[in-house]
Amino acid sequence: MMDRSRYRLTNQVFDKIRDDIISGRLAPESPLSEADLCEQLKVSRTPVREALIKLSEEELVLIYPHVGTFVAPISLEAVRVGQYIREHLECALVADAARNIDDDGRKRLRENIREQVAAAKNPDEFYRLDNVFHALIAELGGFAGAWNAILRAKTQFDRVRYQTVQDKGRVKEILVEHNLIADAIIAGDVDTATKGIRSHLRTVFANLDKLALEDRKEAPVVRKKRTTRNEQ
């Protein structure tokens, strides 16, 4: 049984590599050397190896025995599935939030929007606060735990979505959309809040179209089988 300190260290390594993949700092099909990761993160091979196994279970890395480990290409099908799950869950959550919100919830929503505005020029912080905004909606809707289900479903979705916060023009649009959603929840307007969240989440399809076009140009965004030594 894994001891607590080792478990925490493995999770720290996992979180770091996962963030680098989702943010694009580690590009699709990039090789991942255990030795290099150990040196960069100042840890032994065991937590790195365990973290890579967990990442492979999330389909973020591909492990080929005797060949190597690589960042997985973005799965367009997984992005679509993640978007579908997220849209349906969040439409229900935002409606419940609009019905159930209290004064404390209104205060927290407004504070989150203010923090997003302040972080508009910092992509990493804006991305974090974006997630906080959506998690808060789940909490205000009475189902905070639903956000964990959404997180699991939207891993590939986030690899596309993160690209949008690098675009200053899109960040301004996101802020407008978040404000509309927050105002509707605060006002108890279920219909406007639901329409707002649905429209907001569907903007990812523009990025999907871009990825599909890149795929037709043979960009590394769709899964393909890598030849192993035994097949050569």
N, C-alpha and C positions, 0 to 999 in steps of 0.2 A: 504493500500500500504506500502511495506517495506521501511523504511528509509535507507539512504545511509550507515550510520555507521553500522547498523544491517546487511545490504546486504554485506558489505565488510567483517564483522566478520564471517558471514556464509560461504562466499567464502574461507576465510583463513582456517577455520575448514575443509571445504570440500577438499581443496587442500592438507592439511596435511594428512588427513585420506586416501585420494586417493593415494598419494605418498607412504604411508606405505603399502597399499594393492598391488600396482603395483611392488614395490621393494621386496615384500615378507616379509617385517618386520611384517606384519599382515598376517598370513598364511591362506589358504583356510579353511573355516568352523570355524575359530576362533570366539568366542562370542564377541560381542561389547556391553559393558555396557555403557549406557548414563552417569551414575554417574561417572564411572571411566574416561571416556573421558572428562567430565567436569573438573574433578580434574587435569588430566594430562595437559589439554590445558588452564586451568584457565579461563573458560568461563561458562556462564549459560547454562541451558538445551535447551533453544530455538534455538540458532545457531547450537548446536549439532544435535538436532532433525531435523532441516531443512537440514543440511548437509547430514545426513543419508538418508533422502528422496531423495535428488538429487543423491546420490550414488546408491540408489536402481534403479533409472531411468536409470543409466548407467550399471545396472546389475553387480555392484561390491559388493553390499550387498543384503542380503535377509532379509526382515522384516516379522516376524510371529507374528501377534497380540496376546497378552497374553502369548507368549512363549519367544520371544527374537529376537535379531538382530544378524546376523552372516555374516562373510566375505563369499562372494559367491565362490563356486568352479570355477576353470578355465574352461570356456566353449571351448572345442576343436573346435566345429563348428564355434563359434564366432571368434576364432583365425584364422581359415582358411578363413573366409569371410573377416576379416580385412587384412590379407595378400594379398588376391586377389585384393581388392580395392586399397590397397597401391601400389602394384606392377604396376597395370595398370596406375594409376595416376602418379606415380613417373617416370615411363618409358617415359611418354609424357613430363613431366616437365624437366627431365634431357636432353632430346633431344632439347627442346626449350632453355634451359640454354646454351647448347653447341652452338646453332645458334646465340644467342643474347648476349653472355657475352662480357663485355667491360673491360678496364684496371682496373677499380675500383673493378669489380666483381672478376677478377683474384686475385687481392690483398687480398680481403676478404676471398676467398677460401683458399689461401695459409696460411693466418693467422689462420684460423680455424683449419687447419691440424696441424700447429705448436702447437696450444693450446691443441689439442687432444693428441699429443705425450707427452706433458708436464704433462697431467693429466692421463696418462696410468695406474698409480698405485692407482688412486683414483676413484673407481667405480661410485660413485654418480656424480662427476664432469665429468667423461668421458661420462656417460649416457646423461648428460645435453648437452654436446658439440656435441654428436652424433645427438641429436635432432636439435641443432642449424645448423649443417651441412646440414641436409635434408631440414630444413625450408629455408635455404639460397638458396638451389637449386631451390625450388619453387619460391622464390623471383626473382632469376636471370632468371628464365624461363618466368617471366612476370605475374605470377599468385600467388602472395604471399598468398592470401586468400585461395588457395587450401590446404595449410598446415592445416588450421583449420578443413577442411573436413576430411583430413587424420587423424588428432588427434582424432576426434570423432569416426572414424571407427576402429582405431587400439588399443583401450583400452585393450582388452583381449590379443591381439597380443603382446602388451608391457609387459604383465605379464610374458610371455615366454621369450621375447627378453631381459628383464632385467637380467635374469639368465645368459645370455652369457657374460655380462660385469663383472661377478664375476670370470670368467675363464681367467687367465692371458694369456694363450695360444690363446684363442679366441680373446682377445683384440688385440694382435699382428696381427692376421688375419684381423680383422676389419680395423685396420690402413692401412694395405696393400691394402685392397679393397677400402677404402676411397681415398687413394692416387691415385689408378688407375682411379677411377671415376673423381676425381678432375683434374688430368692431362689430361684426355680425354676432359672434359668440357673446360678447359683452351685452349687446342689445337683446339677446335671446331670440335672434332671427334665425331659426333653424334652416329655412329654405335658402337664404343667401349664404349662410355658412357652409352648407352642403355643396352648393354650386361652386362656391369659391375654392373649397379644398379639392374638388374634382378637377376643376380647370387648372389649378396650381400643379397638381401631381401629373397631369397629362402633358405638361410642357417637356417632360423627358423624352417624348416621342420625337421631337425635333432632333435631339441628339442621337436617338436610335437610327433615324434616317441617315444621319451623317456617318454613323458607324457602318451601316449597311453598305453605303456607297464606298467607304474605305475598304470594306471586305471584298467588294467586286474588283477593287484594284489590288487585291491580294495583301491587304494590311493584316497584321496578326490579331484579329479580333474574333475569329471564329475557331472553335476547337478543331484541331486536326491531329491525326495520329503521328507521333514522332517515331522514326525508325530506330529500333533498338539494335544493339550490336549483334544479337542473335539472328536478326533479320537481314543483316547486311551480307 
